[in-house]
């Protein structure tokens, strides 16, 4: 009986060691994916903050400077100011919509592949 139990323990022990090694590899892959995703989110947040800063500076300073220092008629000044204001509002808005879209987040996190595999 001692020989049989020793053989079974050795067989099961090697399976357990292989399983533990596999779990460690999977945990490392998950950790790397989390770090990669966190990095992407940090980049997106920085870009979004940059867009907000550009929005604030441009919305206030550039049209005012042009309208004050250019020798234009009042109608031209209004058109230029409105054009700049529209551009500085729309560009960050469009950038935020693109960066925060659900499709982009699904691709970035690879959740779309996970959903497809789960639905198979």
DAWOZI-V46422 format. One record per helix or strand of 3 or more residues. SS is the DSSP state (A for helix, B for strand). FROM is the first residue (numbers start at 1). LEN is the number of residues. If there is no record, write none. Layout:
# DAWOZI-V46422
ss = {SS	SS}
from = {FROM	FROM}
len = {LEN	LEN}
This chain:
# DAWOZI-V46422
ss = {A	A	A	A}
from = {2	74	102	111}
len = {68	26	8	9}
